[in-house]
């Protein structure tokens, strides 16, 4: 396992070796805050879809997008931008803030010593 930083993001790499000379596993996990915020937002969207009994295909239709377009965002493969989030909220009939994870609603500020306080 190795840890590296690049472009302000931290990456964790895991290598595995199978039988013989073949490498069988290479997993890289993005741990930057923006990626996890987008993934958490996608989870909130999926939760609202469940609460409202809206299928992915129906939401995609309301958005005028393909199932694949929506799936890429709901699985976290493509980050959700603010314009898309607004369109998704409108299509579900909820407020944009309802689709944000609770941690996105908290304010983090540094105190005089540079430590963060909530």
Secondary structure, DSSP 8 states (H G I E B T S, - for coil): -EEEEETTEEEEEEEEE-STT-EEEEEEEE--HHHHHHHHHHHHHHHHHHHTT--HHHHHHHHT--HHHHHHHHTTSS---HHHHHHHHHHHTS-GGGGS-GGGGS--EE-TTS-EE-
